[in-house]
Amino acid sequence: MKKALLFILPLGLMFAACSEQQMDAAMDDNNNMKGSITAGDAAADNAEDMEVTRVSKPKWQKLANFNGSKNQKTKSFKVSGEEWKVEWDVKGGSDEEFIIILKNRHDKDDSEIIANQSGKGKDFADFEGGKGEYYLDISAKAPYSVTVSEFK
């Protein structure tokens, strides 16, 4: 009997700290959090007015995808995140050169070679900052795919 009281007593104290009204205010009809559970009369009055916003984890979001097997200047894409990347996959060609030049759409002097490889293979270039509008100038003689993504 003594052991049962030692187990039940802490549970009773834990549930007593939160009133039923506070617990109901914390959950909406879909069991999504809508408030917080707090102890005390002042907190109980404000619990119904509080909302919790669910924040999704940042993840890579695709901005653009380009495919081909010859030279091309891509459509422009807009980067708004702080971290972004350009990934490529050259699917053929033994000694064929594959080059990607990243160009700023609004500044003709702002360009950078981000890929220069021979033959097939995958790789990427990542960037921090550099919000703006860009396009890619791709030089290729083998099938390839290029994906631009940003971390949001």
C-alpha positions in Angstrom: 0.0 0.0 0.0 2.9 2.4 0.8 4.5 1.8 -2.6 1.1 2.5 -4.4 0.8 5.8 -2.6 4.3 6.8 -3.5 3.5 6.2 -7.2 0.0 7.7 -7.2 0.8 10.8 -5.2 3.2 12.4 -7.7 0.7 11.7 -10.5 -2.1 13.4 -8.6 0.1 16.5 -8.0 1.0 16.7 -11.6 -2.6 16.7 -12.8 -3.7 19.1 -10.1 -1.2 21.7 -11.4 -3.3 22.1 -14.6 -7.0 22.6 -14.5 -9.4 20.9 -16.9 -10.2 24.3 -18.5 -6.6 25.0 -19.1 -6.1 21.6 -20.8 -9.1 22.1 -23.0 -7.9 25.6 -24.0 -4.6 24.1 -25.1 -6.1 21.7 -27.6 -8.5 22.5 -30.5 -11.0 20.1 -32.1 -8.3 18.5 -34.3 -5.9 17.8 -31.4 -3.5 20.5 -32.6 -1.9 22.7 -30.1 -3.6 26.0 -29.7 -2.3 27.3 -26.4 -0.2 26.5 -23.5 -0.9 24.8 -20.2 0.2 26.9 -17.2 -0.5 26.9 -13.5 -2.1 29.9 -11.7 -5.2 32.0 -12.1 -3.7 34.8 -14.2 -2.2 32.3 -16.6 -5.5 30.5 -16.8 -7.3 33.7 -17.9 -4.7 34.2 -20.8 -4.4 30.5 -21.9 -7.4 30.7 -24.3 -5.9 33.8 -26.1 -2.5 32.1 -26.7 -1.7 30.3 -30.0 1.3 28.1 -30.9 2.5 28.4 -34.4 4.1 25.2 -35.8 7.3 25.9 -37.6 8.5 23.5 -40.3 12.1 22.4 -40.4 14.2 24.1 -43.1 14.7 21.9 -46.1 16.0 22.1 -49.7 13.4 23.5 -52.1 13.8 23.2 -55.8 13.9 26.5 -57.7 14.6 25.3 -61.2 15.5 22.1 -63.2 17.2 22.1 -66.6 17.9 19.2 -68.9 19.6 18.9 -72.2 22.5 17.5 -74.3 23.8 20.7 -75.9 24.6 24.3 -75.1 21.9 26.4 -73.5 21.3 29.6 -71.6 18.6 28.8 -69.1 15.6 30.8 -68.0 16.4 33.0 -65.0 15.6 31.9 -61.5 15.3 34.0 -58.3 17.2 33.2 -55.1 15.7 34.6 -51.9 17.3 32.3 -49.3 20.7 32.7 -47.6 21.9 29.2 -48.7 21.5 27.7 -52.1 23.1 25.2 -54.5 23.4 24.1 -58.1 23.7 20.4 -58.7 24.5 18.7 -62.0 24.6 15.2 -63.4 26.3 14.5 -66.7 25.1 11.2 -68.0 27.4 10.5 -70.9 30.4 11.5 -72.9 33.9 10.1 -72.2 36.0 13.2 -72.7 33.4 15.8 -73.4 33.8 19.0 -71.5 30.8 20.2 -69.4 30.9 23.8 -68.2 28.4 25.9 -66.2 28.7 29.6 -65.9 26.5 31.3 -63.3 25.4 34.7 -64.4 23.7 37.5 -62.6 20.7 38.6 -64.7 21.0 42.3 -63.7 24.8 42.6 -63.8 26.6 41.4 -66.9 30.0 41.7 -65.2 28.9 39.3 -62.4 29.6 35.8 -63.6 31.4 32.7 -62.2 32.4 29.3 -63.6 30.9 26.8 -61.2 31.4 23.6 -63.1 34.2 22.4 -65.4 34.5 18.7 -65.8 35.2 16.1 -68.5 33.0 13.1 -68.9 30.1 11.8 -66.9 29.6 12.4 -63.2 27.7 14.3 -60.5 28.8 17.3 -58.5 27.5 20.6 -57.0 28.4 24.1 -56.1 26.9 25.7 -52.9 26.5 29.4 -52.1 25.8 31.5 -49.0 24.1 34.8 -49.5 23.8 36.1 -53.0 20.1 36.8 -53.1 19.1 37.9 -56.6 18.2 36.7 -60.1 20.5 34.4 -62.0 20.7 32.2 -65.1 23.1 29.5 -66.2 25.1 29.4 -69.4 25.7 25.7 -70.0 28.2 24.3 -72.5 27.7 20.5 -73.1 27.8 17.8 -75.7 26.4 15.0 -73.6 23.0 14.5 -71.8 22.8 16.3 -68.4 20.4 17.6 -65.8 20.9 20.6 -63.5 18.9 21.5 -60.4 18.9 24.7 -58.5 17.7 24.6 -54.9 17.6 26.8 -51.9 17.5 26.0 -48.2 14.4 27.4 -46.5 
